[in-house]
Amino acid sequence: MARDGVDLLLLTTEADIRWFSGFLTAFWQSPTRPWFLLVPAGGLPIAVIPTIGETCMARTWVRDIRTWSSPDLVDDGVGLLVETIREIAGRGVMSGNVGSVRIGVPMGAGTHVRMPLAELERLRAALPGGEWRDASPTLNALRAIKSEREIAKIRHVCLAASRAFAALPDIVAAGMRDIEAFRAFTIRCLEEGVDDVAYLVGAAGRGGYDDIISPPSGRALAAGDVLILDTGCMHDGYFCDFDRNWAIGAVDAAAHDAYRVAWEATEAGLAAARPGVRCDELFATMDRVMAPHAIDASGGVGRSGHGLGMQLTEPPSLMAGERTALRPGMVMTLEPGFAFAPGKVMVHEENIVITEDGCELLSERAAPELPVIGV
């Protein structure tokens, strides 16, 4: 914070608050109440939260917990938040205003402030002397490097999801509707030891699929289909994020070839991923494998991987122009994908952790040839 010129972090989102406090609850699904955590450059964090969360927050290591009854249509926590910031600013307070306190809030790509815009404007107006700074560099640098305990949680959920993927040919068959396949896979993930299947998307189409982010359509799986499932399961608040592909019976040779290309692009990424390699260099390594086989410029989704941890996707991205260098302890996805025919794409994804001299797979490596589910 000293390096980035920030005196006080104001955190409002689930992942940022949990990283600093350990506050883990599914109650974030409700958008009704705002939550705040203040992290001063000197001193311990202070939680400014709705009363309904006090007991849960008290189970964390945070001891200074200040609450208000929420929702409040007149003042939903802003008054208490301003009072607490002024207290932290201490001798910087002049005539009820904060002097030169530099308040850090995430402002970079992929971030948001989780409070109503009108309330944010009220907060800024109540602190006219405050200097608002982008805390994204500070937070990204902290959260990018995972501890051994964090890596162990991610490894656990990756292996559980890997076992569920390996069992899919035993629980999915032609004639089953895709929604039934999603349901069967979700149940298997829970049986294998994940806490939640927070993210599950996929698609199936004859000879290939054209979309990888949709919910099931209700369509029945048929011989000749290529099926993809992409999951972000969770364990103790940490995500995995990887996919697997299958052929339903006999499929066109083009689909088998495309799968092999995506698998080989991932192999190239695994060989190249090591400390000091920049994200754009790793992106280019995988892209070079796919480009000769793509019908248009590969990387149409904008990147071929990203950070992973308390969020399904975290910085940095494996993309052109991203010059962040890999460091030991970073958990990343490798996710090369390309269009191999009109309306048909192939995407492959694995999860890794950067080690001192290379990388380690956290997900079980996919088969080098497109697996076939018999009909």
Phi, psi and omega in degrees: 000321177297317180299321184266006176069042181238127178269331188209127174268132172250111184249136185229351185257158186304308186294318180294315179296319181292324181298322183271344187234332188085009182288106186240117179202148175279000184293346176299341179298336177275125179274005190293318190248140171275156179225142183225140170230127179255126179241101180281155177298329175237123181111173185270159179298151177236125177269130174240099194221161173300147182304328182299339181261001187298314182297317180294316179296326181294343177280350177272186179276353179288129183249336178265098184239118182243132190231160170220158179282116185234144007281149178230116185289345181263312182214094184268064173096345184294319180300314179294323179295314178299315179302318182290320178297318178298321178297316180296319181297333174060242186289357175281356182281128177227120178053038177084359180249149175281134182290260188250024181297133181260111186262120180266126176229137177301127181231356186279182181302139177082006181246165173205164174256122188265075172200156180302142182301321179298322179289324177296320178294322175299318181298313182295322179294328180283349180235063187297335180271356181286143176253118185267126184233155180282116179269003183304315179302319180297309184292319180298320180295322180291309190281343182294326183263116182270145174283168178299324179291322176296316180298322179297322178294317180293320177299318180301312184287328176296317181290323177296315178294325177299319178295322178294319176298318181297331182275354188301319179300341179273345185239356180233142181209161174303144183094339177283136176292149184299327178295328176289323176296318177300316183294317181296320179293319178302314179299317181296320177301316179295321178295331181277353171116011173279158178277326184202147171257082189285338185216123175210115177229173179168186181194163173213139178203158182294117179078356181155174182236159182244007189202137182235014182236010186268156170285170180298147184264344187095356179291142177280137175292140184224156176304135183097353179279151164251127182248135171234138169235135181233121186234146169240084176279163183232148171220119179051038176088005180244145187261153152255168175200095175205167185233170173216150180242149175218150168265138173265100185069210181281131177234166181303149178300330181298324179291318177298318180296317181296320178300315181298321179297313179297323178295318180291327175297321177294319176303317179297321177295318179298321180289330185268340186287112180199162180304139178095337177287132179281155181299321180291330177291319179293321175302312182296325179300314180287323181296325180298329179288322186276326190307317181295344184253357184271143178277346172213181183300124178289169183079024182299336177279357174099342180199168180235034178148174186192172174290163186211143178175243177291343174242153179300320174230131179228161170295156358270171177259146171273097186203162176299135177090349179273105188264009176300131179272141177293146179224153177303136181099349175287133173256126188228158166255145167252120189222066177287144177204151181203158175272120182256350177200161179303124180073016181224125178236161175229127182233139179226143185214138174226161177245135184224162168238137178283129180253184182296331184231015180170231177211161178235133175290135173259326172274153174289129185300134178292157178296146181289342177243149182302117180294148183244130171263120184295156178242000000 
